[in-house]
Amino acid sequence: MKSLGTLLIILFSSLIQYQQTAIVYEFVKAAVEEGHEVTVFCDLDAVYNLMVNQISSDHKTPKNIAKLIPKGVHFLVCMESARLRGIDSKKALIKGAIESSLGELALLMDQSDRVVAFSF
């Protein structure tokens, strides 16, 4: 299927505000089904959404996020945000999560057809 365009989603919310992450999951799922290329950049507390130990939590969202990776969705985690929260981005993240930086985010914002940010 030919891509309808590139979509960058920036997520700032943690699992404590699980409604935001659940909305992002549904938004990304629908965009992928429509044929868009999607990248999700997790910054600030959103890095917690990509932690392996969150998959077994009461919230279904981290498990759902992990299911989107094989469908071609790129989940990027800000290495500095992870480091500041004591998260080892090499060991603690779900399989397929990609380490990234704010510099790469700036490039992605420039290269994407649309950018949508979900905040607190």
C-alpha positions in Angstrom: 0.0 0.0 0.0 1.3 3.4 -0.9 1.8 5.8 2.0 -0.7 8.7 2.2 1.9 10.8 3.9 4.0 11.0 7.0 2.5 11.8 10.4 4.6 12.7 13.4 2.9 12.4 16.8 4.6 13.9 19.9 3.4 12.5 23.2 4.3 14.1 26.5 1.8 12.3 28.8 2.6 9.4 31.1 0.5 6.4 32.0 -0.9 8.3 34.9 -2.9 10.3 32.2 -3.6 7.0 30.4 -6.6 8.6 28.5 -4.1 10.6 26.5 -2.0 7.6 25.6 -5.2 5.6 24.8 -6.3 8.4 22.4 -2.8 8.4 20.8 -3.0 4.6 20.4 -6.5 4.8 18.6 -5.3 7.8 16.5 -2.2 6.0 15.4 -4.0 2.7 14.7 -6.6 4.6 12.5 -3.8 6.5 10.6 -1.9 3.3 9.9 -5.1 1.5 8.7 -5.6 4.5 6.3 -2.1 4.1 4.9 -0.1 6.8 6.7 3.5 6.4 7.8 3.5 7.2 11.5 6.2 8.0 14.0 5.5 8.6 17.7 8.1 10.6 19.6 7.8 10.1 23.4 9.2 12.9 25.4 9.2 14.0 29.1 7.0 11.5 31.2 5.7 9.8 28.0 8.9 7.7 28.1 7.2 5.6 30.8 4.7 4.4 28.1 7.5 2.5 26.4 8.9 0.7 29.4 8.8 -3.1 29.5 7.5 -3.3 33.1 4.5 -1.2 32.1 3.2 -4.0 29.8 2.1 -6.0 32.8 0.4 -3.0 34.5 -3.4 -2.6 34.8 -3.5 -0.4 31.7 -3.7 -2.0 28.3 -2.2 0.8 26.5 1.5 -0.2 26.7 0.6 -3.7 25.4 -1.4 -2.1 22.6 1.6 0.2 21.7 3.8 -2.8 21.4 1.4 -4.3 18.9 1.7 -1.3 16.6 5.5 -1.6 16.2 5.2 -4.7 13.8 2.7 -2.7 11.8 5.5 -0.2 10.9 4.9 2.5 13.5 8.2 3.9 14.8 8.2 4.7 18.6 11.0 7.0 19.5 12.1 7.8 23.0 14.0 10.9 24.0 17.2 9.5 25.5 17.6 12.6 27.7 14.1 12.4 29.1 14.7 8.7 29.9 18.1 9.4 31.5 16.6 12.2 33.7 14.0 9.7 35.0 16.5 7.0 35.8 15.4 4.8 32.9 18.1 2.7 31.1 16.9 3.2 27.5 19.1 0.2 26.4 17.4 -2.3 28.8 14.1 -1.0 30.1 12.2 -0.2 26.9 9.8 -2.4 24.9 11.3 -4.3 21.9 11.4 -2.1 18.9 11.4 1.3 20.7 14.1 3.5 19.2 16.4 5.8 21.1 16.2 9.4 19.8 17.0 13.0 20.7 15.4 16.4 20.4 17.7 17.1 17.4 16.1 14.2 15.6 12.7 15.5 16.6 13.4 18.8 15.0 14.4 17.0 11.8 11.2 14.8 11.9 9.1 17.9 12.4 10.6 19.4 9.3 10.2 16.3 7.2 6.7 15.2 8.3 3.6 16.1 6.4 1.7 16.7 9.6 2.7 17.0 13.3 0.3 16.5 16.2 1.2 16.9 19.8 -0.6 15.4 22.7 0.2 17.1 26.0 -0.9 17.0 29.6 
